Amino acid sequence: MSDKINPVRETDDEAINIASKLIAETNYAALGVLETGTGIPLVSRVAAAWSENTGLFFCASDLSVHSKCLVEDNNCSLMLGEPGKGDGLAYARMTVIGKTGRLENSADQKQNLRTVFLETHPKAELYVDFADFGFYPIAVERILLNGGFGKAYHLNSSELAFIGG
């Protein structure tokens, strides 16, 4: 009888460094939500950023399907990491799993998020102040990290202090 090998490594400094780098380099992410009415997974690309005070967040319009889905069910995931040349699966990527909700336009942290967001996405100044656009901070519950071939990690809430929020 052979023992199955667990492909998930213990979280170590390498995992924290990979995850921190992915978050710092994030400009865009794939947002996963559940479609209202069907429960079918829906994925959309969103402009994302990281704030030291708030953590990972994205900006979206209330008119988008994914924003409407989040009103009904605030569970979500964000996939971070962009492939480079060659085998795209050889590059680090991670799925951030948590909950989100749109900040009210009057929220104290909105101005801070606006400033941080525009540092990452300067062209967003064209639309970021439209009434239907808002910021969605992620309350991170866990992270599934793939640091490249043979480097799988599951980071839990006690290991997430590095992401802020």
C-alpha positions, 0 to 999 in steps of 0.5 A: 500500500502506497501513501499518497503524497500531499502536494500542498506544502507547509506555509513558509517564508517563500510562500509569504514572499511569493504571495506578497509579490503577487499582491504588490504587482497586481493591476488586474484580477479575474473575479469569480462570483456566482450568477444570481438565479442560476448559481453558475460560476461567472468570471470577469476581469476587474482592475484591482489594487492594494492599500496598506490600510484596506488590503486588496480591493477592486473597482467596479460599476453597479451596472456590471453583472458581477456587481449585481451578483455580489449584492445577492451573494458577497462570496467571491474569489480573485485570481492574481498573477499574469503569465509571462513567456513560455508555459503560462502554468510555470508562473506564480498565481493565487486565488484569494477567497473571501467576501466583499461588498461595495463601500458606500460613497461616503465611507471615510476610506473611499478617498484613500482607496481612490488615491491608491487606485489611481496610482495603479490605474491613472486612466481610471480617472475618466470614470472612477468618480461616476456614481455607479462606480465603487470600491470593493475591499476583500475580506480575505478568508484564505488563499490558494497559492501556486508558486510555480511547478511543485509549489502549492500552498494553502494560506489560512487566516492566521497566515494572512497578516502580510496582506493588511486589511 
